[in-house]
Amino acid sequence: MTNTNHETSDDYAAVVANLTDDLRVITCKGGIQWILQKRDKGSAERPWVAKGYFRTRKALMRVGAGLGAPTDKLEALPATFIPTN
């Protein structure tokens, strides 16, 4: 069974970018911000844990770089978040 409604799921539908094998950016369920997530290897049920919530690429880049995200993948994101609602 695919679980695309849970932000912490491997198969969440609103993944914006996979930055590394254990870092990704998603759009929150409400469509108002990006969430930077890191894979939690100890949890099979909810493998992704939020590391920050962002409306701008600049803020996301600062935190993402500190977690080892490649700069080129972060720079490929839009400069600001565009709400989906």
Secondary structure, 3 states (H helix, E strand, C coil): CCCCCCCCCCCCCCEEEEEECCEEEEECCCCCCEEEEEECCCCCCCCEEEEEEECEHHHHHHHHHHCCCCHHHHHCCCCECCCCC
